[in-house]
Amino acid sequence: KKINAKEFNFLYKKNFNKILLIDVRENTEFLKSSINGSISIPLKNLSQKCHLDFIKKESLGKEVFTLCQVGKRSEKATKILMKFKIPSKSIDGGIEQIILN
């Protein structure tokens, strides 16, 4: 499941409070640039029980999106979340496309 950056930007502006944005880049990447309200959980840590429990709790009544630099890691993250029955969408093009729009 994917969403393009333009569609995400629209949803982000319209329904900010109904979005859980998980940034799966490494911490160093997140510190350089991030989107307001996003939560940093590096891809390598995503399947840890504490992170999955946090996402399940925080995603109640919200739509979950995964984000990385260009979209590859966020695709993997969405597949991991789907295995744990957490519906989510990967932002195609990643943060580079969101910043450009």
Contact map, one row per residue, 1 for C-alpha under 8 A:
11100000000000000000000000000000000000000000000000000000000000000000000000100100000000011100000000000
11110000000000000000000000000000000000000000000000000000000000000000000000100000000000001111000000000
11111011000000000000000000000000000000000000000000000000000000000000000000000000000000001111000000000
01111111000000000000000000000000000000000000000000000000000000000000000000000000000000000011100000000
00111111100000000000000000000000000000000000000000000000000000000000000000000000000000000011110011001
00011111110000000000000000000000000000000000000000000000000000000000000000000000000000000000000001001
00111111111000000000000000000000000000000000000000000000000000000000000000000000000000000000000000000
00111111111100000000000000000000000000000000000000000000000000000000000000000000000000000010000000000
00001111111110000000000000000000000000000000000000000000000000000000000000000000000000000000000001001
00000111111111000000000000000000000000000000000000000000000000000000000000000000000000000000000000000
00000011111111110000000000000000000000000000000000000000000000000000000000000000000000000000000000000
00000001111111110010000000000000000000000000000000000000000000000000000000000000000000000000000000000
00000000111111110000000000000000000000000000000000000000000000000000000000000000000000000000000000000
00000000011111110000000000000000000000000000000000000000000000000000000000000000000000000000000000000
00000000001111111110000000000000000000000000000000000000000000000000000000000000000000000000000000000
00000000001111111110000000000000000000000000000000000000000000000000000000000000000000000000000000000
00000000000000111110000000000000000000000000000000000000000001000000000000000000000000000000000000000
00000000000000111111000000000000000000000000000000000000000011100000000000000000000000000000000000000
00000000000100111111100000000000000000000000000000000000001001111000000000000000000000000000000000000
00000000000000000111110000000000000001100000000000000000011001111000000000000000000000000000000000000
00000000000000000011111000000000000011100000000000000000000000011110000000000000000000000000000000000
00000000000000000001111100000000000001111000000000000000000000011110000000000000000000000000000000000
00000000000000000000111110000100010001111100000000000000000000000111000001000000000000000000000000000
00000000000000000000011111000000000000011110010000000000000000000111000011001000000000000000000000000
00000000000000000000001111101100000000011110000000000000000000000011100010000000000000000000000000000
00000000000000000000000111111100000000001110000000000000000000000000000000000000000000000000000000000
00000000000000000000000011111110000000010100000000000000000000000000000000000000000000000000000000000
00000000000000000000000001111111000000000000000000000000000000000000000000000000000000000000000000000
00000000000000000000000011111111100000000000000000000000000000000000000000000000000000000000000000000
00000000000000000000001011111111110000010000000000000000000000000000000000000000000000000000000000000
00000000000000000000000000111111110000000000000000000000000000000000000000000000000000000000000000000
00000000000000000000000000011111110000000000000000000000000000000000000000000000000000000000000000000
00000000000000000000000000001111111000000000000000000000000000000000000000000000000000000000000000000
00000000000000000000001000000111111101000000000000000000000000000000000000000000000000000000001000000
00000000000000000000000000000000111111000000000000000000000000000000000000000000000000000000000000000
00000000000000000000000000000000011111000000000000000000000000000000000000000000000000000000000000000
00000000000000000000100000000000001111100000000000000000000000000000000000000000000000000000000000000
00000000000000000001111000000000011111110000000000000000000000000000000000000000000000000000000000000
00000000000000000001111000000000000011111000000000000000000000000000000000000000000000000000000000000
00000000000000000000011110100100000001111100000000000000000000000000000000000000000000000000000000000
00000000000000000000011111000000000000111110110000100000000000000000000000000000000000000000000000000
00000000000000000000001111100000000000011111110000000000000000000000000000000000000000000000000000000
00000000000000000000000111000000000000001111110000000000000000000000000011001000000000000000000000000
00000000000000000000000000000000000000000111111000000000000000000000000000000000000000000000000000000
00000000000000000000000000000000000000001111111100100000000000000000000000000000000000000000000000000
00000000000000000000000100000000000000001111111100110000000000000000000000001001000000000000000000000
00000000000000000000000000000000000000000001111110110000000000000000000000000001100000000000000000000
00000000000000000000000000000000000000000000111111110000000000000000000000000000000000000000000000000
00000000000000000000000000000000000000000000001111111000000000000000000000000000000000000000000000000
00000000000000000000000000000000000000000000000111111100000000000000000000000000000000000000000000000
00000000000000000000000000000000000000001000111111111110000000000000000000000000000000000000000000000
00000000000000000000000000000000000000000000011111111111000000000000000000000000100100000000000000000
00000000000000000000000000000000000000000000000011111111100000000000000000000000000000000000000000000
00000000000000000000000000000000000000000000000001111111110000000000000000000000000000000000000000000
00000000000000000000000000000000000000000000000000111111111000000000000000000000000000000000000000000
00000000000000000000000000000000000000000000000000011111111100000000000000000000000001000000000000000
00000000000000000000000000000000000000000000000000001111111100000000000000000000000000000000000000000
00000000000000000001000000000000000000000000000000000111111101000000000000000000000000000000000000000
00000000000000000011000000000000000000000000000000000011111111110000000000000000000000000000000000000
00000000000000000000000000000000000000000000000000000001111111000000000000000000000000000000000000000
00000000000000000100000000000000000000000000000000000000001111100000000000000000000000000000000000000
00000000000000001111000000000000000000000000000000000000011111110000000000000000000000000000000000000
00000000000000000111000000000000000000000000000000000000001011111000000000000000000000110000000000000
00000000000000000011110000000000000000000000000000000000001001111100000000000000000000111000000000000
00000000000000000011110000000000000000000000000000000000000000111110000000000100000000011110000000000
00000000000000000000111100000000000000000000000000000000000000011111000001101100000000011110000000000
00000000000000000000111110000000000000000000000000000000000000001111101011000000000000000110011000000
00000000000000000000001110000000000000000000000000000000000000000111111111000000000000000010011000000
00000000000000000000000010000000000000000000000000000000000000000011111110000000000000000000111100000
00000000000000000000000000000000000000000000000000000000000000000001111110000000000000000001111110000
00000000000000000000000000000000000000000000000000000000000000000011111111100000000000000111110000000
00000000000000000000000000000000000000000000000000000000000000000001111111110000000000000000000000000
00000000000000000000000110000000000000000010000000000000000000000011111111111000000000000000000000000
00000000000000000000001100000000000000000010000000000000000000000111001111111100000000000110010000000
11000000000000000000000000000000000000000000000000000000000000000100001111111110000000001110000000000
00000000000000000000000000000000000000000000000000000000000000000000000111111111000000000000000000000
00000000000000000000000100000000000000000010010000000000000000000100000011111111100000000100000000000
10000000000000000000000000000000000000000000000000000000000000001100000001111111110000111100000000000
00000000000000000000000000000000000000000000000000000000000000000000000000111111111000000000000000000
00000000000000000000000000000000000000000000011000000000000000000000000000011111111100000000000000000
00000000000000000000000000000000000000000000001000010000000000000000000000001111111111110000000000000
00000000000000000000000000000000000000000000000000000000000000000000000000000111111111110000000000000
00000000000000000000000000000000000000000000000000000000000000000000000000000011111111000000000000000
00000000000000000000000000000000000000000000000000010000000000000000000000000001111111000000000000000
00000000000000000000000000000000000000000000000000000000000000000000000000000000111111100000000000000
00000000000000000000000000000000000000000000000000000001000000000000000000000000111111110000000000000
00000000000000000000000000000000000000000000000000000000000000110000000000000100110011111000000000000
10000000000000000000000000000000000000000000000000000000000000111100000000000100110001111100000000000
11100000000000000000000000000000000000000000000000000000000000011100000000100100000000111110000000000
11100000000000000000000000000000000000000000000000000000000000001110001001101100000000011111000000000
01111001000000000000000000000000000000000000000000000000000000001111001001100000000000001111110000000
01111000000000000000000000000000000000000000000000000000000000000000011000000000000000000111110000000
00011000000000000000000000000000000000000000000000000000000000000000111000000000000000000011111111000
00001000000000000000000000000000000000000000000000000000000000000011111001000000000000000011111111000
00000000000000000000000000000000010000000000000000000000000000000011110000000000000000000000111111100
00000000000000000000000000000000000000000000000000000000000000000000110000000000000000000000111111110
00001000000000000000000000000000000000000000000000000000000000000000010000000000000000000000111111111
00001100100000000000000000000000000000000000000000000000000000000000000000000000000000000000111111111
00000000000000000000000000000000000000000000000000000000000000000000000000000000000000000000001111111
00000000000000000000000000000000000000000000000000000000000000000000000000000000000000000000000111111
00001100100000000000000000000000000000000000000000000000000000000000000000000000000000000000000011111
